[in-house]
Amino acid sequence: MGIGVGTVVLYCCHVTRALWEMCRKFGNWMSEEEQQVSMKAIEENIQFPNCIGSGDGSLIPSDRRPDIVGNNYLSRKGFFGV
């Protein structure tokens, strides 16, 4: 595409930071009622209790450690991500 590797890394960092900032504004957690509905459906379908949701395993890397329980966001690949 005609851009250097360093530029790609820089753009990825900018996008990650933007997503991190947007998450604070738009990333809402489920209400207690929604959590109960989700937990019930998951337990009924796959017999996995007390699970309120799941992801596909894709990580969005972050260029910084989250302030709250940050080590929980450390991936097996050695970077912080959600």
DSSP file (Angstrom, degrees, kcal/mol; ACC not computed):
  #  RESIDUE AA STRUCTURE BP1 BP2  ACC     N-H-->O    O-->H-N    N-H-->O    O-->H-N    TCO  KAPPA ALPHA  PHI   PSI    X-CA   Y-CA   Z-CA
    1    1 A M              0   0    0      0, 0.0     3,-0.1     0, 0.0     0, 0.0   0.000 360.0 360.0 360.0   0.7    0.0    0.0    0.0
    2    2 A G        +     0   0    0      1,-0.3     2,-0.3     0, 0.0     0, 0.0   0.687 360.0 111.9  83.5  17.4    3.0    2.2   -0.1
    3    3 A I        -     0   0    0      1,-0.0    -1,-0.3     2,-0.0     2,-0.1  -0.926  64.8-112.3-122.8 152.0    3.4    2.8    3.6
    4    4 A G     >  -     0   0    0     -2,-0.3     4,-1.9     1,-0.1     3,-0.2  -0.295  25.5-111.0 -79.6 163.2    6.2    1.7    5.9
    5    5 A V  H  > S+     0   0    0      1,-0.2     4,-2.4     2,-0.2     5,-0.2   0.892 118.0  55.8 -59.2 -42.1    5.9   -0.8    8.8
    6    6 A G  H  > S+     0   0    0      1,-0.2     4,-2.3     2,-0.2    -1,-0.2   0.870 106.2  51.2 -60.0 -37.3    6.4    1.9   11.4
    7    7 A T  H  > S+     0   0    0     -3,-0.2     4,-2.8     2,-0.2    -1,-0.2   0.891 107.9  52.1 -67.3 -39.5    3.5    3.8    9.9
    8    8 A V  H  X S+     0   0    0     -4,-1.9     4,-2.6     2,-0.2    -2,-0.2   0.935 110.7  47.8 -61.5 -45.9    1.3    0.7   10.1
    9    9 A V  H  X S+     0   0    0     -4,-2.4     4,-2.3     1,-0.2    -2,-0.2   0.922 112.0  50.2 -60.6 -44.3    2.2    0.3   13.8
   10   10 A L  H  X S+     0   0    0     -4,-2.3     4,-2.2     2,-0.2    -2,-0.2   0.925 111.1  48.0 -60.3 -46.3    1.5    4.0   14.5
   11   11 A Y  H  X S+     0   0    0     -4,-2.8     4,-2.7     1,-0.2     5,-0.2   0.906 110.3  52.3 -62.4 -41.7   -1.9    3.8   12.8
   12   12 A C  H  X S+     0   0    0     -4,-2.6     4,-2.7     1,-0.2    -1,-0.2   0.907 109.2  49.9 -61.2 -41.0   -2.7    0.6   14.8
   13   13 A C  H  X S+     0   0    0     -4,-2.3     4,-2.5     2,-0.2    50,-0.2   0.905 111.2  49.1 -63.1 -41.5   -1.8    2.4   18.0
   14   14 A H  H  X S+     0   0    0     -4,-2.2     4,-2.4     2,-0.2    -2,-0.2   0.917 113.0  46.3 -64.7 -43.2   -4.0    5.4   17.0
   15   15 A V  H  X S+     0   0    0     -4,-2.7     4,-2.7     2,-0.2    -2,-0.2   0.916 112.5  50.7 -65.7 -42.7   -7.0    3.2   16.2
   16   16 A T  H  X S+     0   0    0     -4,-2.7     4,-2.5    -5,-0.2    -2,-0.2   0.927 111.0  48.2 -60.4 -45.4   -6.5    1.2   19.4
   17   17 A R  H  X S+     0   0    0     -4,-2.5     4,-2.4     2,-0.2    -1,-0.2   0.913 111.5  50.4 -62.4 -42.2   -6.4    4.3   21.5
   18   18 A A  H  X S+     0   0    0     -4,-2.4     4,-2.5     1,-0.2    -2,-0.2   0.917 111.4  48.0 -62.3 -43.5   -9.5    5.7   19.7
   19   19 A L  H  X S+     0   0    0     -4,-2.7     4,-2.3     2,-0.2    -1,-0.2   0.898 110.3  52.8 -63.0 -40.1  -11.4    2.4   20.4
   20   20 A W  H  X S+     0   0    0     -4,-2.5     4,-1.1     1,-0.2    -2,-0.2   0.921 111.8  45.1 -60.7 -45.2  -10.3    2.5   24.0
   21   21 A E  H  X S+     0   0    0     -4,-2.4     4,-0.8     1,-0.2     3,-0.3   0.892 113.4  49.7 -66.9 -39.5  -11.6    6.0   24.4
   22   22 A M  H  X>S+     0   0    0     -4,-2.5     4,-3.5     1,-0.2     5,-0.5   0.841 101.7  64.1 -68.1 -32.3  -14.9    5.1   22.6
   23   23 A C  H  X5S+     0   0    0     -4,-2.3     4,-2.2     1,-0.2    -1,-0.2   0.888  98.0  55.1 -58.5 -39.9  -15.3    2.1   24.8
   24   24 A R  H  <5S+     0   0    0     -4,-1.1    -1,-0.2    -3,-0.3    -2,-0.2   0.845 118.1  34.6 -61.6 -33.7  -15.6    4.3   27.9
   25   25 A K  H  <5S+     0   0    0     -4,-0.8    -2,-0.2    -3,-0.5    -1,-0.2   0.867 134.9  20.3 -89.5 -39.7  -18.5    6.2   26.2
   26   26 A F  H  <5S+     0   0    0     -4,-3.5     2,-1.6    -5,-0.1    -3,-0.2   0.584  94.2  96.7-111.0 -13.7  -20.2    3.4   24.2
   27   27 A G     << +     0   0    0     -4,-2.2     2,-0.3    -5,-0.5    -1,-0.1  -0.606  54.8 178.1 -83.9  88.8  -19.2    0.2   25.9
   28   28 A N        -     0   0    0     -2,-1.6     2,-0.2     1,-0.0     3,-0.1  -0.709  23.7-131.0 -94.4 141.5  -22.0   -0.5   28.2
   29   29 A W        -     0   0    0     -2,-0.3     2,-0.0     1,-0.1    -1,-0.0  -0.523  36.4 -92.4 -83.2 156.2  -22.3   -3.6   30.4
   30   30 A M        -     0   0    0     -2,-0.2    -1,-0.1     1,-0.1    22,-0.0  -0.345  41.5-110.7 -67.6 148.5  -25.4   -5.6   30.4
   31   31 A S     >  -     0   0    0      1,-0.1     4,-2.5    -3,-0.1     5,-0.2  -0.256  34.8-100.8 -68.8 167.1  -28.1   -4.8   33.0
   32   32 A E  H  > S+     0   0    0      1,-0.2     4,-2.1     2,-0.2     5,-0.1   0.897 125.4  50.4 -57.6 -41.5  -28.7   -7.4   35.8
   33   33 A E  H  > S+     0   0    0      2,-0.2     4,-2.2     1,-0.2    -1,-0.2   0.920 110.4  48.5 -64.1 -44.1  -31.8   -8.6   34.0
   34   34 A E  H  > S+     0   0    0      1,-0.2     4,-2.4     2,-0.2    -2,-0.2   0.874 109.9  53.3 -63.9 -37.3  -29.9   -9.0   30.7
   35   35 A Q  H  X S+     0   0    0     -4,-2.5     4,-2.9     2,-0.2    -1,-0.2   0.920 108.8  48.9 -62.9 -43.9  -27.1  -10.9   32.5
   36   36 A Q  H  X S+     0   0    0     -4,-2.1     4,-2.3     2,-0.2    -2,-0.2   0.909 111.7  48.7 -63.9 -42.5  -29.6  -13.3   34.0
   37   37 A V  H  X S+     0   0    0     -4,-2.2     4,-2.2     2,-0.2    -1,-0.2   0.924 114.2  46.3 -62.2 -44.8  -31.2  -14.0   30.7
   38   38 A S  H  X S+     0   0    0     -4,-2.4     4,-2.5     2,-0.2     5,-0.2   0.926 112.1  50.0 -64.8 -45.7  -27.8  -14.6   29.0
   39   39 A M  H  X S+     0   0    0     -4,-2.9     4,-2.5     1,-0.2    12,-0.3   0.906 111.1  49.7 -60.3 -41.9  -26.6  -16.8   31.8
   40   40 A K  H  X S+     0   0    0     -4,-2.3     4,-2.4    -5,-0.2    -1,-0.2   0.928 111.5  48.0 -63.4 -45.3  -29.7  -18.9   31.7
   41   41 A A  H  X S+     0   0    0     -4,-2.2     4,-2.2     2,-0.2     5,-0.2   0.908 113.4  47.4 -63.2 -42.5  -29.5  -19.3   27.9
   42   42 A I  H  X S+     0   0    0     -4,-2.5     4,-2.9     9,-0.3     6,-0.6   0.926 112.7  48.5 -66.2 -44.0  -25.8  -20.3   28.0
   43   43 A E  H  X S+     0   0    0     -4,-2.5     4,-1.5    -5,-0.2    -1,-0.2   0.904 113.4  47.7 -63.9 -39.3  -26.3  -22.8   30.8
   44   44 A E  H  < S+     0   0    0     -4,-2.4    -1,-0.2    -5,-0.2    -2,-0.2   0.887 118.6  40.3 -67.1 -38.4  -29.3  -24.4   29.0
   45   45 A N  H  < S+     0   0    0     -4,-2.2    -2,-0.2    -5,-0.2    -3,-0.2   0.889 136.9   8.7 -80.9 -41.2  -27.4  -24.6   25.6
   46   46 A I  H  < S-     0   0    0     -4,-2.9    -3,-0.2    -5,-0.2    -2,-0.2   0.312  92.2-119.1-128.1   9.2  -23.9  -25.7   26.7
   47   47 A Q     <  +     0   0    0     -4,-1.5    -4,-0.2    -5,-0.5    -3,-0.1   0.877  65.7 139.0  54.7  43.1  -24.2  -26.5   30.4
   48   48 A F    >   -     0   0    0     -6,-0.6     3,-0.7    -9,-0.1    -1,-0.2  -0.896  42.5-148.6-118.2  98.3  -21.7  -23.8   31.4
   49   49 A P  T 3   +     0   0    0      0, 0.0     3,-0.1     0, 0.0    -9,-0.1  -0.253  67.5  14.1 -73.6 153.9  -23.0  -22.1   34.5
   50   50 A N  T 3  S+     0   0    0      1,-0.2     2,-0.5   -11,-0.1   -11,-0.1   0.720  84.7 134.6  61.8  26.9  -22.5  -18.5   35.6
   51   51 A C    <   -     0   0    0     -3,-0.7    -9,-0.3   -12,-0.3    -1,-0.2  -0.928  33.3-174.8-106.3 124.5  -21.3  -17.4   32.2
   52   52 A I        -     0   0    0     -2,-0.5     2,-0.3     1,-0.2    -1,-0.1   0.521  63.2 -29.1 -98.3  -4.5  -22.8  -14.1   30.9
   53   53 A G        -     0   0    0    -14,-0.1     2,-0.3   -15,-0.1    -1,-0.2  -0.968  52.2-142.0 172.9 175.6  -21.3  -14.1   27.5
   54   54 A S        -     0   0    0     -2,-0.3     2,-0.2    -3,-0.1    -3,-0.0  -0.961   8.8-141.4-153.1 167.4  -18.4  -15.0   25.3
   55   55 A G        -     0   0    0     -2,-0.3    -2,-0.0     1,-0.0     0, 0.0  -0.711  31.5-106.9-125.6 178.5  -16.3  -13.8   22.4
   56   56 A D        -     0   0    0     -2,-0.2     3,-0.1     2,-0.1    -1,-0.0   0.449  58.2-105.9 -89.4   0.4  -14.7  -15.2   19.3
   57   57 A G  S    S+     0   0    0      1,-0.3     2,-0.3     0, 0.0    -1,-0.0   0.370  75.1 136.7  93.2  -5.9  -11.2  -15.1   20.7
   58   58 A S        -     0   0    0     24,-0.1     2,-0.4     1,-0.0    -1,-0.3  -0.579  42.4-147.6 -75.1 136.5  -10.1  -12.2   18.6
   59   59 A L        -     0   0    0     -2,-0.3    21,-0.0    -3,-0.1    -1,-0.0  -0.870  10.1-151.3-107.6 138.2   -8.1   -9.6   20.5
   60   60 A I        -     0   0    0     -2,-0.4    22,-2.0   -44,-0.0    -2,-0.0  -0.934  31.3-132.5-101.1 111.1   -8.0   -5.9   20.0
   61   61 A P  E     -A   81   0A   0      0, 0.0     2,-0.4     0, 0.0    20,-0.3  -0.283  16.3-153.9 -68.7 149.4   -4.5   -4.9   21.2
   62   62 A S  E     -A   80   0A   0     18,-3.5    18,-0.5     1,-0.0   -49,-0.1  -0.938  15.7-142.8-119.8 144.5   -4.0   -1.9   23.5
   63   63 A D  S    S+     0   0    0     -2,-0.4     2,-0.3   -50,-0.2    18,-0.1   0.363  84.8  41.8 -88.6   7.2   -0.9    0.1   23.7
   64   64 A R  S    S-     0   0    0     16,-0.1     3,-0.0     6,-0.0    -2,-0.0  -0.991  87.1-102.9-149.6 158.4   -1.3    0.5   27.5
   65   65 A R        -     0   0    0     -2,-0.3     5,-0.1     1,-0.1     6,-0.1  -0.644  45.1-112.0 -78.4 130.2   -2.3   -1.4   30.5
   66   66 A P        -     0   0    0      0, 0.0     4,-0.4     0, 0.0     7,-0.1  -0.323  19.8-129.1 -60.1 146.4   -5.8   -0.7   31.7
   67   67 A D  S    S+     0   0    0      2,-0.1     2,-0.5     3,-0.1     3,-0.3   0.863  92.7  59.7 -67.0 -37.4   -5.9    1.1   35.1
   68   68 A I  S    S-     0   0    0      1,-0.2    -1,-0.1     2,-0.1     4,-0.1  -0.846 132.5 -22.9-101.3 125.7   -8.4   -1.3   36.7
   69   69 A V  S >  S+     0   0    0     -2,-0.5     3,-1.7     1,-0.1     4,-0.3   0.857  81.2 170.9  41.5  47.3   -7.3   -5.0   37.0
   70   70 A G  G >   +     0   0    0     -4,-0.4     3,-1.9    -3,-0.3     4,-0.1   0.806  64.9  63.4 -56.4 -36.2   -4.9   -4.3   34.1
   71   71 A N  G >  S+     0   0    0      1,-0.3     3,-1.3     2,-0.2    -1,-0.3   0.737  90.5  68.6 -66.1 -19.6   -3.1   -7.6   34.3
   72   72 A N  G <  S+     0   0    0     -3,-1.7    -1,-0.3     1,-0.2    -2,-0.2   0.695  96.8  54.9 -67.6 -17.2   -6.4   -9.4   33.5
   73   73 A Y  G <  S+     0   0    0     -3,-1.9     8,-2.6    -4,-0.3     2,-0.6   0.375  77.9 114.4 -97.3   3.1   -6.0   -7.9   30.0
   74   74 A L  B <   -B   80   0A   0     -3,-1.3     6,-0.3     6,-0.2     2,-0.0  -0.653  60.6-143.1 -77.6 119.9   -2.6   -9.3   29.4
   75   75 A S    >   -     0   0    0      4,-3.3     3,-1.7    -2,-0.6    -2,-0.1  -0.289  23.0-109.6 -80.9 166.3   -2.9  -11.8   26.5
   76   76 A R  T 3  S+     0   0    0      1,-0.3    -1,-0.1     2,-0.1    -2,-0.0   0.662 119.2  63.3 -66.6 -15.1   -1.0  -15.0   26.1
   77   77 A K  T 3  S-     0   0    0      2,-0.2    -1,-0.3     0, 0.0     3,-0.1   0.435 121.7-104.9 -91.1  -0.5    0.9  -13.3   23.3
   78   78 A G  S <  S+     0   0    0     -3,-1.7     2,-0.3     1,-0.3    -2,-0.1   0.597  85.3  98.4  93.9  11.2    2.4  -10.7   25.7
   79   79 A F  S    S-     0   0    0     -6,-0.1    -4,-3.3   -15,-0.0    -1,-0.3  -0.912  75.1-105.7-127.3 159.3    0.3   -7.6   24.9
   80   80 A F  E     +AB  62  74A   0    -18,-0.5   -18,-3.5    -2,-0.3     2,-0.3  -0.626  53.5 149.9 -80.2 139.0   -2.7   -6.0   26.6
   81   81 A G  E      A   61   0A   0     -8,-2.6   -22,-0.0    -2,-0.3    -2,-0.0  -0.993 360.0 360.0-163.0 163.8   -5.9   -6.5   24.7
   82   82 A V              0   0    0    -22,-2.0   -24,-0.1    -2,-0.3    -1,-0.1   0.305 360.0 360.0-123.9 360.0   -9.7   -6.8   24.8
